[in-house]
Amino acid sequence: MKKIIILISLFVFCFSLLNAQNITKESDYSKNWANFIFRKTIDMKGALYEGRPGGDLELVSGRSPIFLIKMYKFMGARSDTHAYYTHQVPISMFYDNAPALGVNLVEGYSIEGGKIMRYSKYIRSYQGKLDSWKKSNSIYTNERWVANADADWSSYPVPQPEDVNWAEGEYAGELY
């Protein structure tokens, strides 16, 4: 019985290693991405971002900077051409009656021949968690989500890199 438990534990451990995306800033992919993006300019539909040391993208100019993301924080790369970034937005962008909280969103970006693709949609399992939270903590009225007065913000499902849907991307801009 002890051998079976050890074998099952070993199998589970090996399986988790095979499935883990292992997204860290210290991986070779992440180092390659950060070095490649450093000092490059990205034109995201009129908003210009510049690659900073460590892979972050900082807004250097844009049409209406009040509504633009000032800094995309580099989380790590899953390949030399695919990386994860996070940025914070007010939760009130999504819910009326929400407190003054920010939520960190995760997005994927890829470089394909000088074109930047954005992957800001999430996989079905994350959408299910979000829908479940909405059902318990908000109502939909007048084409807008309204948070309940007693909404449990500590249980809000914050997206993780593994929640990014790499099958549904959109054109984001050009790399110079």
C-alpha positions as CSV (number, residue, x, y, z in Angstrom):
1,M,0.0,0.0,0.0
2,K,2.9,2.3,0.8
3,K,4.4,1.7,-2.6
4,I,1.1,2.6,-4.3
5,I,0.8,5.8,-2.4
6,I,4.4,6.8,-3.3
7,L,3.9,5.9,-7.0
8,I,0.6,7.9,-7.1
9,S,2.3,10.9,-5.4
10,L,5.3,10.6,-7.9
11,F,2.9,10.5,-10.8
12,V,0.9,13.5,-9.6
13,F,4.2,15.4,-9.0
14,C,5.5,14.6,-12.5
15,F,2.2,15.4,-14.2
16,S,2.1,18.8,-12.5
17,L,5.6,19.6,-13.7
18,L,4.6,18.7,-17.3
19,N,1.6,21.0,-17.1
20,A,3.0,23.9,-15.2
21,Q,3.7,26.9,-17.4
22,N,6.6,27.9,-15.1
23,I,6.2,31.6,-15.8
24,T,9.0,33.5,-14.0
25,K,11.1,36.5,-14.8
26,E,14.2,34.3,-14.3
27,S,13.4,31.8,-17.1
28,D,15.4,31.9,-20.3
29,Y,12.3,32.8,-22.3
30,S,11.6,35.7,-19.9
31,K,15.2,37.0,-20.1
32,N,15.1,36.8,-23.9
33,W,11.8,38.7,-24.1
34,A,12.9,41.4,-21.7
35,N,16.2,41.9,-23.6
36,F,14.3,42.0,-26.9
37,I,11.7,44.5,-25.8
38,F,14.1,46.8,-24.0
39,R,14.2,50.3,-25.7
40,K,11.7,49.2,-28.3
41,T,8.7,51.4,-29.1
42,I,5.3,49.9,-29.4
43,D,2.5,51.8,-31.0
44,M,-0.7,50.5,-29.6
45,K,-3.3,52.3,-31.7
46,G,-1.9,55.8,-31.1
47,A,-0.5,55.2,-27.6
48,L,3.2,54.8,-27.6
49,Y,4.9,52.5,-25.0
50,E,8.6,52.0,-24.5
51,G,10.2,48.8,-23.3
52,R,11.9,49.3,-19.9
53,P,14.6,47.3,-18.2
54,G,13.1,44.0,-17.0
55,G,10.5,43.9,-19.7
56,D,7.9,46.5,-18.4
57,L,6.1,48.7,-20.9
58,E,5.7,52.3,-20.0
59,L,3.4,54.9,-21.7
60,V,5.5,57.6,-23.2
61,S,2.7,59.4,-25.2
62,G,-0.9,59.0,-26.1
63,R,-4.1,60.7,-27.2
64,S,-5.9,60.7,-23.9
65,P,-3.5,59.5,-21.2
66,I,-6.1,59.7,-18.4
67,F,-7.8,56.6,-19.8
68,L,-4.6,54.7,-20.9
69,I,-2.7,52.2,-18.9
70,K,0.4,54.0,-17.7
71,M,2.5,50.8,-17.1
72,Y,2.2,47.2,-18.1
73,K,4.2,45.1,-15.6
74,F,6.1,42.2,-17.1
75,M,5.3,38.9,-15.4
76,G,7.2,36.5,-17.5
77,A,7.3,34.8,-20.9
78,R,6.0,31.4,-22.0
79,S,8.2,31.4,-25.1
80,D,10.5,33.8,-27.0
81,T,7.4,35.3,-28.7
82,H,4.7,35.1,-26.0
83,A,4.6,37.0,-22.7
84,Y,2.4,37.9,-19.8
85,Y,1.8,41.4,-18.5
86,T,-0.4,42.7,-15.7
87,H,-1.9,46.1,-15.1
88,Q,-4.3,47.5,-12.5
89,V,-7.7,49.1,-13.2
90,P,-10.4,50.3,-10.9
91,I,-13.0,47.7,-10.2
92,S,-15.6,50.4,-10.8
93,M,-14.8,50.0,-14.5
94,F,-16.8,46.8,-14.3
95,Y,-19.3,47.4,-11.5
96,D,-21.3,50.3,-10.4
97,N,-21.5,50.8,-6.6
98,A,-18.0,49.2,-6.3
99,P,-15.5,50.4,-3.6
100,A,-12.3,52.2,-4.5
101,L,-10.4,49.1,-5.2
102,G,-8.1,48.1,-8.1
103,V,-8.0,44.7,-9.8
104,N,-4.9,43.3,-11.5
105,L,-5.7,42.0,-14.9
106,V,-3.4,39.6,-16.8
107,E,-3.0,39.8,-20.6
108,G,-0.9,37.9,-23.0
109,Y,1.1,39.5,-25.8
110,S,2.8,38.0,-28.8
111,I,5.1,39.4,-31.4
112,E,4.5,38.1,-34.9
113,G,6.7,39.8,-37.5
114,G,6.7,43.2,-35.9
115,K,3.0,43.1,-35.1
116,I,1.8,42.9,-31.5
117,M,-1.2,40.7,-30.7
118,R,-3.1,41.1,-27.4
119,Y,-4.8,38.2,-25.6
120,S,-7.1,39.8,-23.1
121,K,-9.9,37.2,-23.0
122,Y,-9.9,34.3,-20.5
123,I,-10.5,30.6,-20.7
124,R,-13.9,29.1,-20.0
125,S,-13.0,27.9,-16.5
126,Y,-12.1,31.4,-15.3
127,Q,-15.2,32.8,-17.0
128,G,-17.2,30.3,-14.9
129,K,-15.6,31.5,-11.7
130,L,-16.3,35.1,-12.6
131,D,-19.9,34.3,-13.6
132,S,-20.4,32.5,-10.3
133,W,-19.0,35.5,-8.4
134,K,-21.2,37.9,-10.3
135,K,-24.3,35.8,-9.6
136,S,-23.7,35.9,-5.9
137,N,-22.4,39.5,-5.6
138,S,-24.1,41.7,-8.2
139,I,-27.1,42.2,-10.5
140,Y,-27.3,43.2,-14.1
141,T,-29.5,46.2,-14.8
142,N,-29.6,48.9,-17.4
143,E,-26.8,47.2,-19.4
144,R,-24.5,47.5,-16.4
145,W,-23.3,45.3,-13.6
146,V,-24.2,46.8,-10.1
147,A,-22.4,45.4,-7.1
148,N,-24.5,44.4,-4.1
149,A,-23.9,46.5,-1.0
150,D,-22.5,43.4,0.8
151,A,-20.5,42.1,-2.1
152,D,-17.6,39.9,-1.0
153,W,-14.7,41.6,-2.8
154,S,-12.1,39.4,-1.0
155,S,-13.4,36.4,-3.0
156,Y,-13.3,38.2,-6.4
157,P,-11.6,35.8,-8.9
158,V,-8.4,37.6,-10.0
159,P,-7.2,36.2,-13.3
160,Q,-3.9,34.4,-13.4
161,P,-1.5,33.7,-16.3
162,E,-3.0,30.3,-16.9
163,D,-6.4,31.9,-17.4
164,V,-5.3,33.8,-20.6
165,N,-7.0,32.4,-23.7
166,W,-4.2,32.2,-26.3
167,A,-6.7,31.1,-28.9
168,E,-8.5,34.5,-29.1
169,G,-6.1,37.4,-29.8
170,E,-6.6,40.7,-31.4
171,Y,-4.3,43.1,-33.2
172,A,-2.8,45.5,-30.6
173,G,-0.1,47.5,-32.5
174,E,3.3,47.7,-34.1
175,L,6.8,47.1,-32.7
176,Y,9.5,49.6,-33.8
